[in-house]
Amino acid sequence: MKFGVVVFPGSNCDIDCYKVLSNVLKKDVDYVWHDTENIEKYDVIILPGGFSYGDYLRCGAIARFSKIMDSVVKHANKGKLVIGICNGFQILTEVGLLPGALIRNNNLKFICKTVPIRVENNTTPFTLNCEKGQVINIPIAHGEGNYFIDEEGLAQLEKNNQIVFRYCSEEGLIDEKSNPNGSVKNIAGICNKAGNVLGMMPHPERASELLLGNEDGLILFKSIIDYLERGHFE
Ligand SMILES: NC(=O)CC[C@H](N)C(=O)O
């Protein structure tokens, strides 16, 4: 089982992802520079958070044209796993692996805080150890995390069970008050129709060690590992 963490100029959560996989979970993981073409040896590709290409034009809009992204699209189309966290989620929407777009937060400010999110779909490889409706606390840190999708797209997401996480209250209620950035229907993370590509704005890698105050994010990485070890759902 091998993980690849893609590094773009301006990535800054690549090291956090790498450390969680190597130090905390003792897994085989490489940093993969953005001009790499052959990524066949990786089972999971992680597009980490950060400010790829300085967020110029639009977050993720330049990184999407990196050489590695053609290979990431092929990797995803083979059914292999891809997870995009924050800037990685933005890149996945820009490249078309996930629908919708991440636009400026509705308060036009960069938001950095830990928020509760509710697991809406626990049948993905990334959430199979979660309970449906489980609330986990995960940090967000973004200026453009306001998820937008048109009504038709939203209907598709709902029909195909592609909404994986929503921002919620501590008790798990989905309400306006618990929506930090204006996202449509409090959406914090979605997957593609096949379920092998996940994009999420919250940062599970920043909440994966008790020493750092919170390990709620670890359940995602452990789900991926269990999925790969079993090769199927139970
Ligand atoms: N932490 C991140 O990945 C930030 C993503 C992007 N730079 C934004 O501000 O929205």
The ligand as a Gaussian input file, in Angstrom:
#p B3LYP/6-31G(d) Opt

LIG

0 1
 N       -5.572000      25.691000       3.521000
 C       -5.768000      25.755000       2.238000
 O       -5.574000      24.787000       1.500000
 C       -6.195000      27.087000       1.688000
 C       -6.728000      26.977000       0.286000
 C       -6.769000      28.291000      -0.456000
 N       -5.468000      28.877000      -0.510000
 C       -7.786000      29.199000       0.194000
 O       -7.445000      30.137000       0.861000
 O       -8.961000      28.972000       0.050000

